[in-house]
Amino acid sequence: MYSKAFIPYRGYYSSPFARWQGSLQNEHSVELAAATARRWLAAKGLEAKIFDYLFLGKTVGQLYSFQAAPWAAALIGATEIPACHISQACTTSTTCVNQAAASIETGLYKNVFCLMTDRCSNGPHTVWPNPAGPGGTVIAENWMMDNFKDPWGGVEMIQTAENVVKKMGGVTKEDCDLVTLRRYEQYQEALANDREFQKRYMFPVEYKRGRKETGLLEADEGVYPTTREGLARLKPVLEGGVHTYGTQTHPADGNCGIIVTTRERARELSSDNSVEIQVLSYGSARAPKAHMAMAVVPAARMALEKAGVGLKEVKVIKTHNPFAVNDLYLAREMNVDVTKINNYGCSLIYGHPQGPTTGRGIIEMIEELVILGGGYGLFTGCAAGDTSAALVVKVS
């Protein structure tokens, strides 16, 4: 359990997420994230020089990825600090926050910035020399498309979800449709009153429309309208399966930032120092081979145990749920109401840029806890390689 790691209230932001091949498809993810973070810091009247370390979370290769972390620190204006690049698939943000919290807890650093970003659009196509290949042919990888398949599990990601469906028994396409419909309804609540909830944390991102024209993305782009009838018409992607293209997430582009610091510094940086946000614990797990969705439960249980918090004490549960079965499995194994988790939205609806996905979920969890007057929040989400990571926070 951590006792010294805190997040300032409103010491975080998320950009809107754009469906891949949308408005952000041509932006370099590191440059875009740094530019957005720099604008956000300026809007808060903060200088990047307050940070003594930066964790950069990014999973999709971009030009100069080798230099990405210290480059990002320099681009936000923190030219004198070192940085570390973390790439842990879908749990990247959760792990960045944990690494920052551990650094604060041990006294290694006092004020850390976590910057998470990715551009799934226009992913790199990589080649490696292969002198032993016939005629010297190269080894090639399509960075995004090829990694929808797990090289260890040997199957596509969606197959791992269907494997969990078979393990559970009795899960139908209609069950998955209903979860997705509920998640869409919850997302609509975040859009109510002129996006009142989203405006608590969302920061617009500037992007290039052309050589001389700049666009401003202020809200999520590419979220599909979802209805019971529309979902019912869709056929399962895999023969004999229950997941359609409507009951799984979509790749996206975006970025987010979270400050992790000491209790005293959090009060100084907070938008309201009567609100205190403490990072309590982290959990991780690996499910049986090719059963990715199952990993969310042991990771959640580990985080709760480390925090010394019982599930009945948790007010808000948020998940990264690339497939509807993720939430169905969590609900069954942990005896929670599947309709009451992921209020105000989740990656199943607004998309999955990978690096910043769980960061946005953690931020939304914090804001919901503030609305509820405080309490414990649990975030858990799966990741490639049948893994998962979870985080417990306390809002006072």
C-alpha positions, 0 to 999 in steps of 0.5 A: 500500500502506498501512503505518500503518492497523491494526484492534485485535483484537476492535475490531469487531463485527457484529450478527446479520442479520435477514431483511427484515420480521423482528424489526428491520423497524421499527427506525430503522437509524441509531438502532439502529446507534448504540445497538448500538455504544454498548452494545458500547463500554460492554461493552469499557470504551471511551468514544466520545470516543476517536474523532476521526472517524466514517464512517457507511455507509448506503444505504437512506434513513431519517428524518433521513438528511441529518443521519445521520453527525454524528447517529450520532456524537452518538448513540454519545457522540462529540458533538464530532467530525465525520462523513461519510456513505458510500453505495456500495451493497454495497461501502459497508463496504469503502469506509468501512474504506478511507477510514478507513485512508487518513485514518490513513495520511495523518495526518489522523486517529488513531482512526476509527470505521466504523459501517455499518448498513441496514434493507432492511425497510420502505424509504422510498417517495419522491416528487418534485414534477413541475410538468411532469407531466400534472395535476402528477403526481409522480415516485415511487420505491420505494427498495428495490424500484425499485433492484433494477433498474440504471438504467444497465444497464437490467436487474434485478440477477439478469439481470446474473448471468445475463449473466455465466453466458452469458459463462462458458459451461457453467455449469448450475443444478446448479453454482449449487446445489452452490455454495449447498449448500457455502456453507450447510455452511460457515455451519453450521460457524460455528454449531458448538459453540453458535455458537463462531465467531460469538460471537468477533465477534457482538454482540446487538442490542436492539429494541422488541417494543412500547411497553414490551417490548424484545427481544434478537436474539442470532443470525441470523434467517431463514436458510433450511435448505438441502438438495440436494433442496430446491435441485433442486426450485426453478425458475430465476427467469428463463426460460433462467437458472440462478439460483433464489431459493435461489441468490441472497441475500436482503435483510436488516437489521443493523449492524456497527462497525470501529475503524481506528487507528494501530499503537500505538493498536491495541495499546492497544485490542486484546483481545490485543495479540499479534495485529496486524491491518494494512489493506494495500490497497484495490481497485476496478473496474467491469465491462462494462455489466450484468455485475456479477459480473465486477467482483470479479476486477479489484478483487481483482487491484488490491488484491493488486497494491497490497499487493504480495501474490501470490494464493498467499500468501493464506490466506483469501478472502471474498466478497460473493456475491449470486448463486452465479455470483459465486464460480464466476466468481472461482474460474475467473478466479483459479484458486482452489477454489470450495469453500474460500473463504467458510468460516464463512458469507457473504451468500449464506446469512445475507443482505444488509443492504447497508451492513454486509454486507461489514463482517461479511465482513471481520470474519469473514475476520480471525477466520478468519486468527487461528484459522489463526495469521495470514496474508493475507486477501482480501475482494472483493465486487460492488455495484450499477452493475457495480462492486466493491471489495476489501480486503487485510489481514494478520494477524500 
